[in-house]
Amino acid sequence: MSQRIAHSKITKKFRSNNKQLLFSKGKGGEVEAVDGATYLDFVMGYGPVILGHATPEFTERFSRYLSNGVMMPGYSRFHEEYLDRLLAPRPGARGAFFKTASEAITGALRIAAMETGRLGVIRSGYIGWHDSQVANSLKWHEPLHSPFRQKLRYVDGMRGVTGDEAVHNWVDLRLESLAEIIDTHRDRLGCFVFDAYLASFTTPAVLAQALAMCHEAGLLTVFDETKTGGRISPLGYAHDLGLETDLIVIGKALANGAPISVLIGRPELLIHAERARLSGTFSKEMLAAYAALAARDILEQPIGDSPDGWAELGRIGTRVAETFSQAAKSAGVAGSVWAQPVLGGGMFELVYSDDVLGDKTRRENLLAAFAANGILLLEGHPSFVCLAHGQTDWADLEDRATRALRLWSTDGEADDE
Ligand SMILES: Cc1ncc(COP(=O)(O)O)c(C=O)c1O
């Protein structure tokens, strides 16, 4: 097969026998590669797949909507209905539609600049790939004490990221460091953006204080719930904990893989959307709105003892993490690697002892060992679950994970780079 696709690094991670995997289809919690090999998928497209691949109920609901067409001259009643349902717990809030979260964050930054007259930004976490979001960024998903966390990346070819437009990294999540950034650059700062995944690295009290400090200094605050919103709960971490943030961005998990992202805020902020020109041709397309409605129809229903799909996802992810940790015990590597649920279990992550944490090759070998045993997951990044993982054959998962971890612990064979 030809190799015409230009990749960023993250889509090249999944390999078998030294060859990059190319996928042909998905079913529930599994995916199939072009060579016919199947894998338990805990990548979930990096978060968007929330129900499962091609699950019959989703496909059926989604198909029913399709007869209304794909794009109208303007927004449709399906967009309006979706926001009514999504924003019911935030009376008065408005939403702007985008395809990707990078776009929505760009929208948030522009609103902040218009509102405050200042272009400078404080950033914590991965907040997208546009220049101002990714330039001079760090390895944000690495634990605070990881030797790789502080490595400055994406320093070439970026525009609009110096002088008054500089983006400052809040790296260690200490309030003293935040105060220092605010004090040093106060006159130029208009916006604070926080990736809600990093809430798992700190406490709600610290975050409430950070938001208060930013408000006090006149910054607009943005909680970036791209990984968390629609996954750990319908609206994500800041809403659930009652944190006072001006804007919320949600994305990824809203539409079971279809591209949709929403910027949420008070009407007096979202009013800037017109002057700020916050939309593009595809902002109003309807496929993603259909998929988002279909996903919501399903997630709102109780499943077993769980009151809704979001609660069930938390249980599933917690069980997946326990199964990986149990496998680590069975393979005799529980001192080196284990898994833990993140923010309630809709996501989970691998955790390493310090010697493994600092050893990039061993960490990459671990993914290869899992892939060789039919499991795809992420490392140095949370992994994701879907409702279809509720039907996992848990003994089989533990078996495969144990074999993978044994293979990894004997080293060498797993290294397919
Ligand atoms: C917290 C956060 N913000 C923004 C983004 C960018 O989203 P997208 O890739 O949809 O532009 C991501 C993507 O991983 C993310 O995790």
The ligand as an SDF file (V2000), in Angstrom:
LIG
                    3D

 16 16  0  0  0  0  0  0  0  0999 V2000
   -6.9780   19.6180   26.3920 C   0  0  0  0  0  0  0  0  0  0  0  0
   -6.9210   19.6880   24.9030 C   0  0  0  0  0  0  0  0  0  0  0  0
   -7.1670   20.8600   24.3000 N   0  0  0  0  0  0  0  0  0  0  0  0
   -7.1690   20.9950   22.9590 C   0  0  0  0  0  0  0  0  0  0  0  0
   -6.8840   19.9110   22.1590 C   0  0  0  0  0  0  0  0  0  0  0  0
   -6.8960   20.0830   20.6630 C   0  0  0  0  0  0  0  0  0  0  0  0
   -7.9870   19.4290   20.1460 O   0  0  0  0  0  0  0  0  0  0  0  0
   -8.0930   19.1430   18.5730 P   0  0  0  0  0  0  0  0  0  0  0  0
   -7.0790   18.1140   18.2920 O   0  0  0  0  0  0  0  0  0  0  0  0
   -9.5200   18.7030   18.3960 O   0  0  0  0  0  0  0  0  0  0  0  0
   -7.8240   20.4280   17.8570 O   0  0  0  0  0  0  0  0  0  0  0  0
   -6.6180   18.6660   22.7320 C   0  0  0  0  0  0  0  0  0  0  0  0
   -6.3050   17.5060   21.8830 C   0  0  0  0  0  0  0  0  0  0  0  0
   -5.7650   16.5270   22.2820 O   0  0  0  0  0  0  0  0  0  0  0  0
   -6.6320   18.5500   24.1540 C   0  0  0  0  0  0  0  0  0  0  0  0
   -6.3900   17.3900   24.7580 O   0  0  0  0  0  0  0  0  0  0  0  0
  1  2  1  0
  2  3  1  0
  2 15  2  0
  3  4  2  0
  4  5  1  0
  5  6  1  0
  5 12  2  0
  6  7  1  0
  7  8  1  0
  8  9  2  0
  8 10  1  0
  8 11  1  0
 12 13  1  0
 12 15  1  0
 13 14  2  0
 15 16  1  0
M  END
$$$$
